[in-house]
Amino acid sequence: MWGYFLRRVLWLVFVLLVIAALTYVIYFVLPPENPALLFVGKAPTPTVIAQVERNLGLDRPIWEQYLLFVKHLFFGDRYGWPGLGYSYVSHAPVRTLLGGRILVTMSLAVGGVLLWLFMGVSIGVLSAVRHRSLADRISMGFALFFVSAPVFWLGLVFLWLFTYKLGIAAGTGYESPGTYGLFGWLNHMIMPWIVLALLYGAWYARMIRGSMLGVLGEEFIRTARAKGMTERRLILRHALRASLTPTVTMLGMDLAGLVSGTVIVEQVFNLQGIGQLAIQSVFTGDGPVVLAVTLLASFAVVMANLLVDILYAFLDPRVRYGGTKD
């Protein structure tokens, strides 16, 4: 197990370095415009441009620039450089720009995940246990509706209904719990969480229902029933656990996508997260910020896959790493 984990960590580092190299070439080598011009701003002089190129290391060979970037990425401020460089637009350290926005995106992602897991697992188990009943048909109708509904439309409907008509929820924006208290933070985050939960929870409800229907027909389920196991224990400890494997795979990828930025939800509810920063940086050509967001998204995807592989060993006893024993 530990050997497998070490191999995956080394593979993670390799993947991040390759992605960083490709992104570096796209934003620092291929563009015909000198990146120093973006950093200098309006009416630059050749002397100022040359000074900026020296400060940013742009006067060195491409391979040396990339190695310098990797060194600063791993060692951070040890050499007097922010680890991710400076923004060409705001001239601020990229690490500072990402710091507050990561908290916003993580708050949105974690709250949405917990809510949609509770919703998806509950509805999926109910539909599978009450197969072809009225509750099953209503649950699947609910799931079909919200799977088909665009997320931006759901967000606008929630804002119109609960903020502008009923006035029972805060509108757009993000309120820090340290500044406005826990209630103020929850008041601004509850609608984005519910919108994400309705969209993703519908997918998970359909997936868990289909998976559990297959598991409930397995031989070991019939054997457990024949031995007198209670239905509650059978469903929760055996059928649900065996049906969670595909759900865990999907959860890993969805969580990685949320960490890298839920662009539409952040835009609708005016949450200053990673998604908004990535879109703004692409349009302004802010290469260091785009590179940092790309690395963050890649790290989230690789770590999510590693976590899913580890969870497989706990959910499915048939999965073992590092060989089998007779």
C-alpha positions in Angstrom: 0.0 0.0 0.0 2.7 2.4 1.0 4.7 1.6 -2.2 1.7 2.3 -4.3 1.1 5.6 -2.5 4.8 6.7 -3.0 4.5 5.8 -6.7 1.4 7.9 -7.1 3.0 10.9 -5.3 6.0 10.8 -7.6 3.6 10.5 -10.6 1.7 13.6 -9.2 4.9 15.6 -9.2 5.8 14.5 -12.7 2.3 15.4 -14.0 2.4 18.8 -12.4 5.8 19.6 -13.9 4.7 18.6 -17.4 1.5 20.7 -17.1 3.5 23.6 -15.8 5.9 23.3 -18.8 3.1 23.2 -21.3 1.3 26.1 -19.8 4.5 28.0 -19.5 5.2 27.5 -23.2 1.7 28.6 -24.2 1.7 31.9 -22.2 5.4 32.8 -22.1 6.9 31.4 -25.3 4.3 31.3 -28.0 2.7 34.8 -27.6 4.4 37.3 -30.0 4.0 40.1 -27.5 6.7 40.6 -24.8 5.2 39.7 -21.4 7.2 42.7 -19.9 4.9 45.1 -21.9 1.9 43.9 -19.9 3.8 44.4 -16.6 5.0 47.9 -17.5 1.6 49.2 -18.6 1.1 52.3 -20.8 3.8 54.2 -22.6 6.8 52.1 -21.7 10.3 53.1 -22.4 13.0 50.7 -23.6 15.0 51.3 -20.4 12.0 50.4 -18.2 11.2 47.3 -20.4 14.8 46.1 -20.1 14.8 46.6 -16.3 11.5 44.6 -16.0 12.8 41.8 -18.2 15.9 41.5 -15.9 13.7 41.6 -12.7 11.4 38.9 -14.0 14.1 36.8 -15.6 12.7 37.2 -19.1 16.1 38.1 -20.6 17.4 34.6 -19.9 17.0 31.5 -22.1 13.6 29.8 -22.1 14.8 26.6 -20.4 16.5 28.7 -17.7 13.3 30.8 -17.2 11.3 27.6 -16.6 13.8 26.1 -14.2 13.8 29.4 -12.3 10.1 29.3 -12.1 10.2 25.7 -10.8 12.8 26.6 -8.2 10.7 29.6 -7.0 7.6 27.4 -7.0 9.1 24.8 -4.6 11.2 27.2 -2.4 8.9 30.2 -2.4 10.3 33.4 -0.8 13.6 31.9 0.2 15.2 33.8 -2.6 13.1 36.9 -2.3 10.6 35.9 -4.9 6.9 35.0 -4.4 6.7 31.3 -5.3 4.2 31.9 -8.1 5.5 35.1 -9.4 3.8 38.5 -9.9 0.6 39.4 -11.8 1.3 41.3 -15.0 -1.9 43.3 -14.5 -2.1 44.1 -10.8 1.7 43.8 -10.1 0.7 41.9 -6.9 2.2 38.5 -5.9 0.0 35.7 -7.4 0.1 33.9 -4.1 -1.7 36.9 -2.5 -4.3 37.0 -5.3 -5.1 33.3 -4.9 -5.1 33.3 -1.1 -8.5 34.9 -0.4 -10.1 33.5 -3.5 -9.2 29.9 -2.6 -11.1 30.3 0.7 -14.2 31.5 -1.2 -14.1 28.6 -3.7 -13.3 26.0 -1.0 -16.3 27.3 1.1 -18.5 26.9 -2.0 -17.1 23.5 -2.9 -17.2 21.9 0.6 -20.6 23.1 1.5 -22.1 22.1 -1.9 -20.5 18.6 -1.7 -21.9 17.9 1.8 -25.3 19.1 0.8 -25.5 17.2 -2.5 -24.1 14.0 -1.0 -26.8 14.0 1.7 -29.5 14.8 -0.9 -28.2 12.4 -3.5 -27.6 9.4 -1.2 -30.9 9.8 0.6 -33.0 10.1 -2.6 -31.0 7.3 -4.4 -31.4 4.8 -1.5 -35.1 5.7 -1.1 -35.7 5.2 -4.9 -33.8 1.9 -4.9 -35.5 0.4 -1.9 -39.0 1.6 -3.0 -38.4 0.6 -6.6 -41.4 1.4 -8.9 -43.3 3.0 -6.1 -44.8 6.5 -6.1 -41.8 7.8 -4.1 -39.5 6.3 -6.7 -41.3 8.0 -9.5 -41.4 11.4 -7.7 -37.7 11.2 -6.8 -36.6 10.4 -10.3 -38.9 13.1 -11.7 -37.2 15.5 -9.3 -33.7 14.3 -10.4 -34.6 14.5 -14.1 -35.8 18.1 -13.7 -32.8 19.4 -11.9 -30.3 17.5 -14.1 -31.9 19.2 -17.1 -32.0 22.7 -15.6 -29.1 25.0 -16.4 -27.2 26.1 -13.3 -27.2 29.8 -14.3 -31.0 29.6 -14.6 -31.4 27.9 -11.2 -29.2 30.6 -9.7 -31.2 33.5 -11.2 -34.5 31.8 -10.1 -33.3 31.5 -6.5 -32.1 35.1 -6.5 -35.4 36.3 -7.9 -37.6 34.2 -5.5 -35.8 34.2 -2.2 -34.0 37.6 -2.3 -36.1 40.0 -4.4 -39.6 38.6 -3.8 -39.5 36.9 -0.3 -36.5 38.7 1.1 -35.5 35.8 3.3 -31.9 35.3 1.9 -29.0 37.5 1.2 -28.3 38.5 -2.4 -24.9 38.2 -4.1 -21.4 38.6 -2.7 -19.3 36.9 -0.2 -19.1 37.8 3.5 -16.2 36.5 5.6 -17.2 34.7 8.8 -14.5 36.5 10.6 -15.9 39.9 9.7 -19.6 39.4 9.5 -20.1 36.4 11.8 -21.2 32.9 11.1 -24.8 33.9 10.3 -23.8 36.5 7.8 -21.5 34.0 6.1 -24.1 31.3 6.0 -26.8 33.7 4.7 -24.7 34.5 1.7 -23.5 30.9 1.0 -26.7 29.0 1.5 -28.2 29.7 -2.0 -25.1 28.9 -3.9 -24.8 25.6 -1.9 -28.4 24.7 -2.7 -28.0 25.5 -6.4 -25.0 23.2 -6.6 -26.7 20.5 -4.5 -29.8 20.5 -6.7 -27.7 20.1 -9.8 -25.1 17.5 -8.7 -27.4 15.8 -6.2 -29.8 14.9 -9.0 -26.9 13.1 -10.8 -25.9 11.3 -7.7 -29.4 10.2 -6.9 -29.8 8.6 -10.3 -26.4 6.9 -10.1 -26.8 5.5 -6.6 -30.3 4.3 -7.5 -29.1 2.4 -10.5 -26.1 1.0 -8.7 -28.1 -0.1 -5.7 -30.7 -1.9 -7.8 -27.9 -3.9 -9.3 -26.4 -4.7 -5.9 -29.7 -5.7 -4.4 -30.0 -8.5 -6.9 -26.5 -10.0 -6.0 -26.1 -13.4 -4.4 -24.6 -12.1 -1.2 -27.6 -9.9 -0.6 -30.0 -12.9 -0.9 -27.7 -14.9 1.4 -27.7 -12.1 4.0 -31.5 -12.0 3.9 -31.8 -15.8 4.2 -29.6 -15.6 7.4 -32.1 -13.2 9.0 -30.2 -9.9 8.7 -32.4 -6.9 9.3 -33.3 -4.9 6.2 -31.9 -1.7 7.7 -28.5 -3.2 8.3 -28.5 -5.0 5.0 -29.2 -1.7 3.1 -26.7 0.5 5.0 -23.8 -1.8 5.7 -23.8 -4.0 2.6 -25.9 -2.7 -0.3 -25.0 1.0 0.1 -21.3 0.3 0.7 -21.0 -1.9 -2.4 -22.8 0.6 -4.6 -20.7 3.6 -3.6 -17.7 2.7 -5.7 -18.8 4.5 -8.9 -20.1 7.3 -6.8 -16.7 7.8 -5.2 -15.1 8.0 -8.7 -17.5 10.6 -9.8 -17.2 12.6 -6.5 -13.4 12.7 -6.9 -13.6 14.3 -10.4 -16.5 16.7 -9.4 -14.7 17.9 -6.3 -11.5 18.5 -8.3 -13.6 20.6 -10.8 -15.2 22.6 -8.0 -11.8 23.4 -6.4 -10.5 24.7 -9.7 -13.4 27.0 -9.9 -17.2 26.9 -10.3 -17.3 29.7 -12.8 -21.0 30.0 -13.5 -22.1 29.8 -9.8 -19.4 32.3 -8.8 -20.5 34.7 -11.6 -24.2 34.5 -10.8 -23.8 35.0 -7.1 -20.8 37.4 -7.4 -18.5 35.2 -5.4 -14.8 36.3 -5.9 -13.4 32.9 -6.3 -10.8 31.0 -8.4 -13.3 30.7 -11.3 -13.7 34.4 -11.7 -10.0 35.1 -11.4 -9.2 32.5 -14.1 -11.7 34.0 -16.6 -10.4 37.6 -15.9 -6.8 36.5 -16.3 -7.4 34.7 -19.6 -9.0 37.8 -21.1 -6.3 40.1 -19.8 -3.4 37.8 -20.8 -2.1 37.6 -17.2 0.1 34.6 -17.7 1.4 34.1 -14.1 -2.1 34.0 -12.7 -3.3 31.6 -15.4 -0.3 29.4 -14.8 -1.0 29.3 -11.1 -4.7 28.5 -11.5 -3.8 25.7 -14.0 -1.4 24.2 -11.5 -4.0 24.4 -8.8 -6.6 22.7 -10.9 -4.1 20.0 -12.0 -3.1 19.4 -8.4 -6.7 19.1 -7.3 -7.5 16.5 -10.1 -4.4 14.4 -9.4 -5.0 14.4 -5.6 -8.7 13.6 -6.1 -7.8 10.5 -8.2 -5.3 9.5 -5.5 -7.9 9.8 -2.8 -10.4 7.8 -4.8 -7.9 5.0 -5.3 -7.3 4.8 -1.6 -11.0 4.9 -0.7 -11.5 1.9 -3.1 -9.5 -0.3 -0.8 -11.9 0.5 2.1 -15.2 0.4 0.2 -14.4 -2.8 -1.8 -12.5 -5.6 -0.1 -11.6 -7.1 -3.5 -9.4 -4.1 -4.2 -5.8 -4.5 -2.9 -2.6 -2.6 -3.9 0.9 -4.1 -3.9 0.0 -7.7 -4.8 -2.2 -10.4 -3.2 -1.6 -13.1 -0.7 -2.7 -16.7 -0.9 
